[in-house]
Structures are given as structure tokens and as C-alpha cells.
């Protein structure tokens, strides 16, 4: 593995929405999904019961980077993911993702941002049980108005499910369901793919197959940010963000991330 460097707080990159100075090493032209956070806060509850989930977060991520976010439960990882994905607006600070400022946006504006720029992959897949694999991908296109329904088959073939197009989620293994979820997330051609514990419900072999898909997606130029408890996965990242108590504790960078095949846990 290539040498890594660590900084406290944010890293020195240009977080433009598309490729330029500060893009991931080796990122193809047109790499996307840059992030720039400054003083981002998010608090739940009021008074003595208030919980400051994000406490002045600064973070820069270049377009086309694969980022792993580590930290104990309650460190703010999921809240960070929600803010980056436009699920929740920050209470304070500046949050620029894929060239779009999210601070101060109303729910409708955040929904538009998610539709145009973000793909989500969740630990427990969140597939519609009454729809086939193909329909689970097609429905995302229909709901967002982005992408082409006819691309659903090609996307599922690209994740190795060309022979399971008409299978329902209950007829698929956990790894196959996660691959459907990745195909669904890619159906709208997002700038940034956000993954919340994408291997947490899978065995090691299946988890590695899912990571290979995410790494391949990143190498095609999309930004990928994964939240995980599995520190071994950090080896494949361009940048590893460690969080604690709602703050970024450290940022570690690597110019030559490992291939998934070299990772064991």
C-alpha cells in the first residue's frame, strides 16, 4: 500500500463539483462529486436534551475520490451522510456538494438536489419487495425523471445479474440484493454515490464483490463515500475520514489505494 498522510480537520484540495485541480489521483476527465464543508453543524432536540450530531465539520473531498468514513456509533457518520445526500439540511455552516450549496435549502430544493446528483446504497438494501430486480431499477428512473428505463437491463447485467432480471428480492441472496441496490443507485447517473454500511449485512466474500462494484464505479469518475465500522475497507480509499463526537478527528490521504482483492477482514 502506498504511503499515507494524515491531517487534522480538512484536507487541502479544490472541491469543485467536476474534475480539476484536487481531483483524485488517476481520476478520468470529467470526474464528479466534489465536497466542501465549512463549519457544518446539525443539532437534534432542544435545551438540555439537545444532541449536537455535527459540531463544526470542515471537510474537502476532490471530484472522483473514494472516501471511507470511520468512527464509533454516535460519532456523526450517518448525519454527515444525510447532509451530503440532501436528506437533511445543516443548521449552520456551508455545505457544497457536487457544486451545489445545500445550506438554507428548503425540503423541495433538497429533493431536487438528491434527484439530480446523488445515489444511495443502504446496508439493508431498501428494495421494494413486490417489484422484480428490473422493476426496482426502473422505478427509480420513473420517480426521479432521470435516466432511461431501457438502461435497467444493462445496469443489472453490469453488476452480474443479467439472468435474474425477473427475480423478486426474496428470491435473491443478500449480495444479489445489494447489487440490485447499486444498479438502482446508478440508474440516474449520479455525481456522488453514498453508501451506508454497504457490506455490513454480508459475508466477507459477498462484501468484497460489492466493494469491487463500488471501486469500479469510482474508477469511472463518480465520487463514492462510504460510512462503515470496518476499518479494513479504508485500504481502498483515496481519503479516510475519522469522526468522533460530531467532529472530523483526522483525514488520511493515499495516492494509490489498494485494490479490493488485497483487502481482508
Secondary structure as UniProt FT lines:
FT   STRAND          4..7
FT   TURN            21..22
FT   TURN            25..26
FT   TURN            29..30
FT   STRAND          35..44
FT   HELIX           47..49
FT   STRAND          51..61
FT   TURN            63..64
FT   STRAND          66..70
FT   TURN            73..74
FT   HELIX           77..84
FT   TURN            85..86
FT   STRAND          92..97
FT   TURN            98..99
FT   STRAND          100..101
FT   TURN            103..104
FT   HELIX           107..117
FT   STRAND          118..122
FT   TURN            123..124
FT   TURN            129..130
FT   HELIX           133..144
FT   HELIX           149..151
FT   HELIX           152..158
FT   TURN            159..160
FT   TURN            162..163
FT   TURN            165..166
FT   HELIX           169..171
FT   HELIX           174..186
FT   TURN            187..188
FT   STRAND          192..196
FT   TURN            198..201
FT   HELIX           204..219
FT   TURN            220..221
FT   STRAND          223..227
FT   HELIX           231..236
FT   STRAND          239..244
FT   TURN            245..246
FT   STRAND          247..254
FT   HELIX           260..262
//
